[in-house]
Amino acid sequence: MLKLHPMSRRYFSQTLASLFPALGLVGFPSSSNADTPSLGISHTAEAIHQEVVIKASRKRVYEVLTDTEQFRKLSGGLSTEISREAGGTFSLFGGVITGRHIELVPGERIVQAWRSEWAPGEYSIARFVLKDQGSDTKIVFDHTGFPNGKAERLATGWNAHYWDGLAQYFAS
């Protein structure tokens, strides 16, 4: 009589996956990629995803993020210039942050080519999606394409200067 030994799904999947390259099946990773030409795809790129709830309407949050005078108050009075047009430029926090609006959908979405004091020509993409959360606004934020090694500092900055700043702005 044949006696079967129980096998975990993980073990089975790993064993099965290891057979594909040996059988010459294309599209499956092998344990050695030395023969595989590079496609130039980075699997180490950093990204920031944050979600925060602000006690204000989407309309009000959008206005603060796109209005020179309101953002200047949020930033503690630092020099601020913000175009209200897609394609227009912005300069925030005394010029430390600069960029251009890629897309502006009032009360819904802001997408920016965004940069800090990086090497010339280096821009990232900052995307703010505003969603109703009762009478409040949930900001679903994604930041990608920034220089490697900057994620922790940027994530801390978004919390301290944007999310905490918005919370304080609407609390007063």
Buried (B, 14 or more C-beta within 10 A) or exposed (E): EEEEEEEEEEEEEEEEEEEBBEEEEEEBEBEEEEEEEEEEEEEEEBEBEBEBBBBBBBEBBBBBBBBBEBBBBBBEEBEBBBBEEEEEBBBBBEEBBBBBBBEBEEBBBBBBBBBBEEEEEEBBBBBBBBBEBEEBBBBBBBBEBBBEEBBEEBBEBBEEBBBEBBBEBBEE
